Amino acid sequence: MRAGAPNFLIFVLVASVIALGRALLSQYAGGLAPCELCLLQRWPWGVAIVISLIATIVGGRPALPWIVLVLAAVFAGGSAIAFYHVGVERHWFAGPSACTGAATAADTVEALKARILGQMPARCDEPAWSLWGISLAGWNLLASLVMAGSCLAIFARLRRPPRRAEMWRGVA
């Protein structure tokens, strides 16, 4: 195993915990109610936490490049979900019917009572927060793309045959 690979797994673990923790903190401490797509975007970060934690505990295995490739696929999936959410926010795509579109008027007294007493779900097509014009879904897209790219770069480095100087260092 090449130097730096276990450190990369720890980096993935820490970055994933920070990303998921930021989402949970914004929900519970910041009062930002997540929409259906926001909740879906959390899953890849949780999967990455589990994979990187197990790989870090198990240690130096020959399967490490493939674990990193699986992590790249997880982050690529997270990027796809985040891109879809950004597209729904920007009205490029239609979002899930449960969290997009205008609120409808109540047809019955029971429906009106349910709307008054119940909390309306957060809308996927309206960003709840943004920084420099980029919504949380947009920041998640950027973070997921960076993580996917980092995983692919590490995978390529791990799969590259060792250079002659690296082979001789191990002999001495």
Summary of the structure (lengths in Angstrom):
residues: 172
radius of gyration: 21.1
end to end distance: 17.4
largest distance: 83.7
contacts: 464
relative contact order: 0.17
helix: 66%
strand: 2%
